[in-house]
């Protein structure tokens, strides 16, 4: 009897073991959970086309960096979080992380050309103005416009094709500048040609849309940092988001130590000087500056963080005025500004304009109360005189040189200024 019971128990145990094996083989997830060598599956971002703005293409900026987003090689500042939730879509900019090898990460700025509210308002304006409906296919609506039909037929980007666009960069266009835009447009394969043959219809719409909303990413593309221009590196676009190298806004340094403030002020003056004097004979000017216009890299180097308010005058070719008494305006002129806004005449731009704005808005906040009385009084007196507009007969370069002479002895040479250290130890330039 005892032997029979023992045998029965053994068979029941065998049957239970068989059932357990079958259950595991039919449930791979359970087997994976039990295996200590199985890789941990990390939660992923749930990207939507709406968040990126891909649902609005080809009325968007581009798609050159979309793969990076979907492969999670671009992550937002919460990338170490176990939840990996996307940030609110209504923000204008986001801090992100970028990698090429999934091992090393670097900080990037992820920005919109304008707020999502303004984008949505402009989209609605397109539909109601062109198709008389509340919603529509933006691409179909914009393709029907007279301006875009001219773009489709054009072999070359000419001043009449950008006439009336609100971007300061295009207020006084030269053919040389427009050729540079086409030749260096980074959202298409590089053809190195001034002709638009390598641009598809979709490419032309994206370029026109970007120039109409905000020319910031175009300026980063056609005047790259690797050639010495004072802009952060353009990394690409996806939908209506732009990715570029990360900088801290200048406003974060208003309470910095005196030697840091002096260094940044000198860099700011150097940038203004390069905007008026450069090898390509382009004169850059600001139509507006604020505490976010300039930014500082982690190595202490100052750059133009927001190029949307930059205008350009070609000192070599000059601007090419448009014929006709009334400047042409259409839906592309009104995507971010009031159509009734008056455009500034190219002839009204003065060389001192940018320096006066910086003296009014930025340098006092950066330099106020930082130094000992004799030097501080001289700096304050100069900034006040500069903010009042400078005398018409006063040379701008002379004014910047005078302020630089006051500031140079006030900066230091140490590892905090990595962009010029240790060079400053061995050079009279610093």
Buried (B, 14 or more C-beta within 10 A) or exposed (E): EEEEEEEEEEEEEEEEEEEEEEEEEEEEEEEEEEEEEEEEEEEEBEBEEEBBBBEBBBBBBBBBBBEBBEEBBBBBEBBEEEEBEBBEEEEEBBBBBBBEEEEEBEBBBBBBBBEBEBBEBBBBBBBBBBBEEEEBEBBEBBBEBEBBEEBEEBEBBBBBBBBBBBBBBBBBBBBBBBBBBBBBBBBBEEBEEBBBEBBEEBBBBBBBBBBBBBBBBBBBBBBBBEEEBBBBBBBBBBBBBBBBBBBBBBBEBBEBEBBBBBBBBBBBBBBBBBBBEBEEEBBBBBBEBBBBBBBBBEEBBBBBBBBBBBBBBBBEBEBBBBEEEEEEBBBBBBBBEEBEEEBEEBEEBBBBBBBBBBBBBBBBBBBBEBBEEEBBEBBBEBBEBBBEBBEEEEEBEEBBEEBBEBBEEBBBBEEBBEBBBEEBEEEEEB
